[in-house]
Amino acid sequence: MIGKLKGVIDSYEADGVILDVHGVGYVVQCSSRTLQTLPRPGEAAVLAIETHVREDAIRLYGFLSDAERDWFRLLQTVQGVGAKVALAILGLGSVDELASVIALQDKTAIARAPGVGPRLAARLTLELKDKMPALGSVDPAVARLAGEEPARGAPPAVQDAISALVNLGYGRPQAAVAVAAAMKALGDDAVAQALIRRGLKELATG
């Protein structure tokens, strides 16, 4: 399995990029937002990679961060969401913004993605909220901790707690929102160990 690629942008395609890694050109599909952020052909780039192996093909999907890849995986746990739709949703904005959209249960925003109708948008916001139970009680501004890796600007105790939960096998979005709920319950001065314990409780009750 390929988890990361570091190389030089060879060329762009309609829905992806060819990344030259030591003379081998990898075709990597990306969200529209990722494609807009990547540098020009001939310049270096690093992508987190999700590999899908099928009987008839091997497809690579590229992301600007591990957090974006985590959301790609999480989105596909919802019935009716495949890789193409997941990329379309990620193309709407940053993962910080996506976390806020879910926190606010903003079905209209999700429905702006190509291939996402009103019913699927409603299912997405409901099921993702259920998969991240702490979102219901966390202020949307705090829920943005579920975004970029690491939780930039967050207190060290929060970052340590998120990392600990990720190391236990939880996805970064779930871990970040659980810790956000723990911080809201325990206060801004809570130490990492307390946040981890409360975060595990939040995840267990979801």
URKAHU-V722114 format. One record per residue. N is the residue number from 1. PHI is phi as a letter, one per 40 degrees, with the letter a starting at -180 (NA if undefined). BURIAL is # if it has 24 or more other C-alpha atoms within 12 Angstrom, else .. Layout:
n=[N N]
phi=[PHI PHI]
burial=[BURIAL BURIAL]
This chain:
n=[1 2 3 4 5 6 7 8 9 10 11 12 13 14 15 16 17 18 19 20 21 22 23 24 25 26 27 28 29 30 31 32 33 34 35 36 37 38 39 40 41 42 43 44 45 46 47 48 49 50 51 52 53 54 55 56 57 58 59 60 61 62 63 64 65 66 67 68 69 70 71 72 73 74 75 76 77 78 79 80 81 82 83 84 85 86 87 88 89 90 91 92 93 94 95 96 97 98 99 100 101 102 103 104 105 106 107 108 109 110 111 112 113 114 115 116 117 118 119 120 121 122 123 124 125 126 127 128 129 130 131 132 133 134 135 136 137 138 139 140 141 142 143 144 145 146 147 148 149 150 151 152 153 154 155 156 157 158 159 160 161 162 163 164 165 166 167 168 169 170 171 172 173 174 175 176 177 178 179 180 181 182 183 184 185 186 187 188 189 190 191 192 193 194 195 196 197 198 199 200 201 202 203 204 205 206]
phi=[NA c b a b b a b c c a b b d b a a b b c b f g b c c c b c b c c c c c c c c c c d g b c a b b c b b b b b b c b a b b b b b b c a c c c c c c d c c d c c c d g b b c c c c c c c c c c i c c d c c d c c c d c f c c c c c c c c d g b c d c c c c c c c c c c c c c b d c d c b b d d c c c c d c c c c c c c g c d d c c c c c c c c c c c c h c c c d c c c c c c c c c c c c c h c c c c d c c c c c c c c c c c c c c]
burial=[. . . # # # # # # # # # . . # # # # # # . . . . . # # # # # # # # # # . . # . . . . . . # # # # # # # . . . . . . . . # # # # # # # # # # # # # # # # # . # . . # . # # # # # # # # # # # # # # # # # # # # # # # # # . # # # . # . . # . . . # # # # # # # # # # # # # # # # # # # . # # # # # # # # # # # # . . # . . # # # # # # # # # # . . . # # # # # # # # # # # # # # # . . . . . # . # # # # # # # # # . # # . . .]
